[in-house]
Structure formats: structure tokens, C-alpha cells
């Protein structure tokens, strides 16, 4: 009888220990998951080029750090938009997440000059941007003077990667001044027309965050469209526009 009782107690202890271990093992992912879910605070983005001054043909690494409050964001979509001087030829570089909210991409540049970078960060709830510059080779005196003289603003049309007819999306114009700072208080509108169509639609947009002018929009039909961003600011004698084409499914 005593032997049976000992066996019964031993069995109960083993079951209790297994349950305790299973409980502890199952708690850790829940705690970690809660920490991820409870990450609060403003989404912030910082950028640096490494090196910020390079020789022509040498690689340059674009580095962005994305945080939600004090926590690194590891699941954002990050792209670097890069162009030289006042060029309208902008190249997009998808970034790769390295660790703890750090994202990188790299390339080399054969033409000397000052290059501009906009970091685009997309999360489920937000779209954030940061700006920066880097230098390749020697900067010419006339290039420096042109950038801070004739060029009054830099315009960018922000569209989703994929657009379907009838589905609403955020039509955004991002405007920066000659120093790469958000240009506020401008009169901004979009001009949209379908390829081959003489009818043009003009859409006034409002400024949300500094330098970001947005409007919800949807295309009624599929096809190829032209989207032109117009920006005016009489106080600095600014009247600029930039155009982009988009295919609607």
C-alpha cells in the first residue's frame, strides 16, 4: 500500500513539474509578443550616408534607423530615393533590415556632385520620411551656387506600388525647399489625365504634415495615367511642376 502511495505521489509530482515547465515555456513568447504589441511613441527616422564624402566609383552605404518610441521597428518597408543635384532622374533603392530597426542599401556613383536622399518608411499605420545628402568627388563652385540660387524647391509624387481601379489610396506630393527642408504653406494641386484623353482633372490637396500635401483618390478605370504635381508659392516666386506616369489595374 505504501509503495502504491509513493508511486502515486511521484506521478503527481512529475505531472506538476511538466505542467510548470510547459507553462513557463509558453509564457515567454506571450510576454515578448506583448512587448512588441505595446510599443508606443512617435515613429522616428534618421539617415546617414557612409561615407558622406566619397570618391567617384566608390561604394556608398545608405543607413536608416527606424524607431517607435524607444524600440527599433523591424518590419517596416523602407526605400531610399536618390538623385543628383537638380536631376529629375530619381532612383529607388529597397532597403534590407539588418537588426534593431537598422536598414541599409548601397551603390556606387560615377558622376561627381551632391546627391540628395529621401528615406521613405512605410508601416501599417504610418508613412514617415527623412532627408539627407552626400557628396561624390569634388563639388564645383557653379554647382553649389545653382543649388542655392535657381532651385527653389524639390517636388516628389508619392504613389503606391500597385493601384487598382475603384480602390481609394493616398495621393501625396512631397515638397522640399532648396535646403532640403519641408516647404510649407504652398498652393498644391494634382493634374490627372488618362493616356490619349484630352480631359484633365485638377485636384486641390491640403497640407497635413510639414511639406506633405495629400488627398484620398481613386481611379474609375484601368489604364495608363499621367499624374502631374503643381506647386506654387508667390512669396518666393515659386511655380514648379513634376510629372509621373502610373498603370492602373
Residue, then its C-alpha position, 0 to 999 in steps of 0.5 A: x500500500x505504501x509503495x502504491x502511495x509513493x508511486x502515486x505521489x511521484x506521478x503527481x509530482x512529475x505531472x506538476x513539474x511538466x505542467x510548470x515547465x510547459x507553462x513557463x515555456x509558453x509564457x515567454x513568447x506571450x510576454x515578448x509578443x506583448x512587448x512588441x504589441x505595446x510599443x508606443x511613441x512617435x515613429x522616428x527616422x534618421x539617415x546617414x550616408x557612409x561615407x558622406x564624402x566619397x570618391x567617384x566609383x566608390x561604394x556608398x552605404x545608405x543607413x536608416x534607423x527606424x524607431x517607435x518610441x524607444x524600440x527599433x521597428x523591424x518590419x517596416x518597408x523602407x526605400x531610399x530615393x536618390x538623385x543628383x543635384x537638380x536631376x529629375x532622374x530619381x532612383x529607388x533603392x529597397x532597403x534590407x533590415x539588418x537588426x534593431x530597426x537598422x536598414x541599409x542599401x548601397x551603390x556606387x556613383x560615377x558622376x561627381x556632385x551632391x546627391x540628395x536622399x529621401x528615406x521613405x518608411x512605410x508601416x501599417x499605420x504610418x508613412x514617415x520620411x527623412x532627408x539627407x545628402x552626400x557628396x561624390x568627388x569634388x563639388x564645383x563652385x557653379x554647382x553649389x551656387x545653382x543649388x542655392x540660387x535657381x532651385x527653389x524647391x524639390x517636388x516628389x509624387x508619392x504613389x503606391x506600388x500597385x493601384x487598382x481601379x475603384x480602390x481609394x489610396x493616398x495621393x501625396x506630393x512631397x515638397x522640399x525647399x532648396x535646403x532640403x527642408x519641408x516647404x510649407x504653406x504652398x498652393x498644391x494641386x494634382x493634374x490627372x489625365x488618362x493616356x490619349x484623353x484630352x480631359x484633365x482633372x485638377x485636384x486641390x490637396x491640403x497640407x497635413x504634415x510639414x511639406x506633405x500635401x495629400x488627398x484620398x483618390x481613386x481611379x474609375x478605370x484601368x489604364x495608363x495615367x499621367x499624374x502631374x504635381x503643381x506647386x506654387x508659392x508667390x512669396x518666393x516666386x515659386x511655380x514648379x511642376x513634376x510629372x509621373x506616369x502610373x498603370x492602373x489595374 
